Amino acid sequence: MYATAEKPQSTLDFLFHIIPSSVVGAFAQGDILQVLFFSIIFGFALQFLGGSRHPVYELIKKGSDILFLMINWIMKVAPIGAFGAMAFTIGKYGIHSLLPLGKLMLVFYATCLFFVLGILGAICRFNGFSILRYLAYIKEELLIVLGTSSSEAVLPQMITKMQKAGVSRSVTGLVIPTGYSFNLDGTAIYLTMAAVFIAQACDIQMTFTQQATLLTVLLLTSKGAAGVSGSAVGDIPVAGLALILGVDRFMSEARSITNMIGNGIACVVVGRWVGELNKEQLTDTLSKKGKDVNLLDELEDEIESEIGDVLSPQQALAPISIKESAEQS
């Protein structure tokens, strides 16, 4: 049984719908765009009135700690819910019901591969290096992300390797950490495809304008706002997320790997734009002409050397007799 599609929203209706009729209503209805709109205005006002020094800031911080603890408890039992959802689906509709999910995974992996080798590969070539040599350079980090399904696990290694490749310390220290929040290529691809998949499963017809707006929203937010009521895709029910909950873990690897590859390339590109990239060092590093050493061990040796220079005893000054001092004066 499929849900009935509602009348699609126009672009003007979508923009006006972002403004909530009431703050309580936005939270009660779970309208993410309205909640984000209120949160941004509230944050600006709080910053204007003193920011972290305002008493409301501490209240919000303590409330966030409580909410995150509750979410942590829920996430620990989330695999049980995913197991139940998949068991119910297979038991009621048969094993063939997993075929659409398998197609979604296949298309998602193919899209990520095309994005990395095609789009990012063209960007790399335009900036003077090869995408294949870059992937070979970060192969250890790729394996770690593949095993942990999290690109955050290799944040220190990526910063060190980008510096070793010729990008300045200031650029890597800004671009790499910032990219974990604002340069989520794999996440944007995943959320867009997942939202379209859920819309098709719920019999919600999306026009080209709605799909383009959906892509724009996800590129700007990367928070999945298009998958809930109030976005530009009509009325995709939150319950539709259960359709992909069982296979989300299997797509997490490609999502995280794509995010990490994009962040590293963005670091090199930004370094070239601002003139903080040593092109010869980049070419030598990617072609393995430089020394093949463990970057973390090298960084540790440099730190120990600097500490040793600071703590090493200075040469004592030779004593000068009173007579010699008088003759010099």
GIKACOR-V351447 format. One record per pair of residues at least 6 apart in sequence whose ideal C-beta (glycine too) atoms are under 7 Angstrom apart, sorted by the first residue. I is the first residue (numbers start at 1). J is the second residue. Records with the same first field share a line. If there is no record, write none. Layout:
I = J + J
//
This chain:
2 = 202 + 203
3 = 202 + 203 + 237
4 = 203
5 = 203 + 204 + 205 + 234
6 = 234 + 235
8 = 207 + 210 + 234
9 = 17 + 232 + 234
11 = 209 + 213
14 = 213 + 232
17 = 230
18 = 33 + 34 + 37
19 = 37
20 = 26 + 31 + 34 + 37 + 38
23 = 38
26 = 34 + 35 + 38
27 = 35
29 = 229
30 = 228 + 229 + 238
31 = 229 + 230
32 = 225 + 228 + 230
33 = 225 + 230 + 231
34 = 230
36 = 225
46 = 54 + 56 + 57
51 = 57
82 = 245 + 246
85 = 242 + 245 + 246
86 = 246
89 = 97
90 = 97 + 98
101 = 247
104 = 193 + 197
105 = 247 + 250 + 251
107 = 193
108 = 190 + 193 + 251 + 254
109 = 254
111 = 189 + 193
112 = 186 + 189 + 254 + 258
115 = 185 + 189 + 258
116 = 258 + 261
117 = 131
120 = 131 + 261 + 262 + 265
121 = 131
123 = 265 + 269
124 = 130 + 131 + 134 + 265
127 = 268 + 269 + 272
128 = 279
129 = 282 + 283 + 286
133 = 286 + 287
134 = 265 + 286
137 = 285 + 286
138 = 161 + 264
141 = 154 + 157 + 158 + 260
142 = 257
144 = 153 + 154
145 = 151 + 153 + 154 + 256 + 257 + 260
146 = 253 + 257
149 = 252 + 253 + 256
150 = 256
151 = 180 + 256 + 259 + 260
152 = 180
154 = 260
155 = 176 + 177
157 = 296
158 = 176 + 260 + 263 + 264
159 = 172 + 173 + 176
160 = 295 + 296 + 299
161 = 295
162 = 172 + 176 + 264 + 267
163 = 169 + 172
164 = 285 + 295
165 = 268 + 281 + 282 + 285 + 286
166 = 277 + 278 + 279 + 281 + 282 + 285
167 = 267 + 268 + 271 + 276 + 277
168 = 271 + 276
170 = 276
171 = 267 + 270 + 271 + 274 + 276
172 = 267
175 = 266 + 267 + 270
176 = 263 + 267
179 = 263 + 266
180 = 263
183 = 262 + 263 + 266
184 = 222 + 259
185 = 258 + 259 + 262
186 = 254 + 255 + 256 + 257 + 258 + 259
187 = 222 + 255 + 259
188 = 218 + 219 + 222
189 = 258
190 = 251 + 255
191 = 218 + 224 + 227
192 = 214 + 215 + 218
194 = 227 + 244
195 = 214 + 226 + 227 + 233 + 236
196 = 206 + 211
197 = 244
198 = 227 + 236 + 240 + 243
199 = 206 + 233 + 236
201 = 240 + 243
202 = 236 + 237 + 240
204 = 233 + 234 + 236
206 = 233 + 234
210 = 232 + 233 + 234
213 = 232
214 = 226 + 232 + 233
217 = 225 + 226 + 231 + 232
218 = 226
225 = 231
226 = 232 + 233
227 = 236 + 241
228 = 236 + 238
229 = 235
268 = 277 + 282
271 = 277
284 = 290
//
